[in-house]
Amino acid sequence: MKSIKILGTGCPKCISTEAIVTEVVNELNIDAKIEKVTDIMEIMAFEVMTTPAIVVDGKVMIKGKVPSKDDVKSILVDNFANNACCSDDTSNSSCCSTDESETSCC
């Protein structure tokens, strides 16, 4: 399972960002844990001074703005592409290789 953190103190922009990320994760069927981080010291540990921010597996991907759905999709597809297609309910369970040397999916 991948980790997505939404950094923000709870302002309307941070709430909107969390909603957009949640919607995209659900649309793409990504197996990810979404965590809301409101503690200012933890936010500063990511060297983020303006919120909202999105952190994917420990790496700050967006900061200081509310992303569009397309922005979030782009980030998550880049980071979760191998897992997203395999979790698609319409995909054949045999489409994804169990051979770790093979990087293509479906």
matplotlib code that plots the C-alpha trace (Angstrom):
import matplotlib.pyplot as plt

x = [0.0, 1.3, 1.2, -0.4, -0.2, -2.2, -0.4, -2.5, -3.9, -7.6, -8.3, -10.8, -8.0, -6.6, -10.0, -10.6, -7.2, -8.0, -11.3, -9.7, -7.0, -9.6, -11.8, -8.9, -7.6, -11.1, -11.5, -8.2, -8.7, -5.3, -4.4, -3.2, -3.5, -4.5, -3.4, -4.3, -1.4, -2.3, 0.6, 2.7, 6.0, 5.4, 4.4, 7.6, 9.7, 8.8, 10.2, 6.7, 6.0, 2.8, -0.1, -1.9, 0.7, 0.6, 3.3, 3.5, 5.6, 7.6, 8.2, 6.5, 4.8, 2.6, 2.8, 1.1, -1.9, -5.1, -4.3, -6.7, -8.0, -5.7, -2.7, -3.4, -4.1, -0.8, 1.1, -0.6, -0.5, 3.3, 3.7, 1.2, 1.0, 2.0, -0.6, -3.5, -4.2, -3.9, -6.6, -9.0, -12.2, -12.6, -9.1, -8.4, -6.6, -4.0, -3.1, -0.5, 2.7, 3.9, 7.4, 9.3, 11.7, 8.8, 7.9, 4.9, 1.4, -1.7]
y = [0.0, 3.4, 6.5, 9.8, 12.7, 15.9, 18.6, 21.5, 23.1, 22.5, 25.6, 25.4, 24.9, 22.0, 20.4, 20.8, 19.2, 16.2, 15.8, 15.9, 13.4, 11.0, 11.3, 10.5, 7.6, 6.1, 6.7, 5.0, 2.2, 2.9, 1.0, 3.9, 5.2, 8.9, 10.7, 14.2, 16.0, 19.1, 19.3, 22.4, 20.8, 17.7, 19.9, 21.9, 18.6, 18.3, 21.8, 23.0, 26.6, 27.0, 24.6, 22.7, 20.1, 16.6, 14.1, 10.7, 8.0, 10.7, 13.0, 16.4, 16.5, 19.7, 22.6, 25.9, 25.4, 23.4, 21.0, 20.2, 16.6, 16.4, 17.4, 14.7, 12.1, 12.9, 12.5, 9.3, 7.6, 8.3, 6.9, 4.1, 3.0, -0.6, -1.0, 1.0, -1.3, -4.4, -3.2, -2.3, -4.4, -4.9, -6.2, -9.9, -11.1, -12.8, -9.5, -8.5, -10.4, -11.9, -12.0, -9.2, -8.8, -7.8, -4.1, -3.8, -4.2, -5.5]
z = [0.0, -0.9, 1.3, 0.4, 2.9, 2.6, 4.5, 5.8, 8.9, 8.0, 5.9, 3.0, 0.4, 2.4, 2.7, -1.1, -1.8, 0.4, -1.4, -4.8, -3.8, -2.3, -5.4, -7.8, -5.7, -5.8, -9.5, -10.3, -7.8, -6.2, -3.0, -0.9, 2.6, 2.6, 5.8, 6.7, 8.5, 10.5, 12.9, 11.9, 13.1, 11.0, 8.0, 8.4, 8.6, 4.9, 4.3, 3.3, 4.2, 2.2, 2.3, 1.0, 0.0, -1.2, -0.2, -2.1, -0.4, 1.5, -1.5, -1.7, -5.1, -4.9, -2.4, -2.0, -4.2, -4.6, -7.5, -10.3, -10.7, -13.7, -11.7, -9.1, -11.7, -13.4, -10.1, -9.1, -12.5, -12.6, -9.1, -9.1, -12.7, -12.1, -9.3, -10.8, -13.7, -11.7, -9.3, -12.0, -11.5, -15.2, -15.8, -16.2, -13.1, -15.4, -17.1, -14.6, -14.4, -11.2, -12.7, -10.9, -13.9, -16.1, -15.7, -18.0, -16.8, -18.6]

ax = plt.figure().add_subplot(projection="3d")
ax.plot(x, y, z, "-o")
ax.set_aspect("equal")
plt.show()
